[in-house]
Amino acid sequence: MRIFERHKTFDRSQSLRAASEAKAKGRHKKALLLYQQVLKAEPGNTALYREIAPLLVRARKPQEAWSSFRVAAEGFMRQGFIEKAIGIYREATHFLPRESAAWLALAELQVQRGHPEDAVTVLLQASRHFRSRSRRREAMQLLGQAREISPTNFDAGFELARLRGRTGDRKGAWRLLSELQPIATRKQRRRMRAAQFWLSPGPISGWRWASALLFGA
């Protein structure tokens, strides 16, 4: 009988190969454990965090998954690979659509690379995942950020006004809609006047809505 057992030597290549095979076969739990084994030996391996993040989502560990996505993106950013970081944040928003920090991080990188309108598009898309009554404040935060990036974007202002109205801030919603009038197209003015009528039904707002429908005023 042996007193000392011989410990198995860690084989990085074998572990990565086995993890990849397990992932391909849908054995996500096994793949996750194997990747984590390699990550323990290589805590600075940015690519491994990206591999692990979706597996953590499937393991129903969303906070750990988001942390892994973020570490991977930040690692690529430090290396100067902004496009790879953007790709990781896009992946994060796909797997974790209700993680507002992921959408905000993606929008911020779009601004950094000189594409503010793409950032606004991201935030508009994000806001649609937070329309439940309990999460409207997050949607408003996302749309508010979109307004800061592009104050003349009609859709961002309009959606923010609608949410303000639904949360009871009718005066704020009306004021925001009024600010949109100078930048609104004829079609957009119709939407704006309809929203104002909904906020404050009456002869004046009704007439303005009718004028917008008939004359685009």
Order of alpha helices (4+ residues) and beta strands (2+ residues): alpha-alpha-alpha-alpha-alpha-alpha-alpha-alpha-alpha-alpha-alpha-alpha
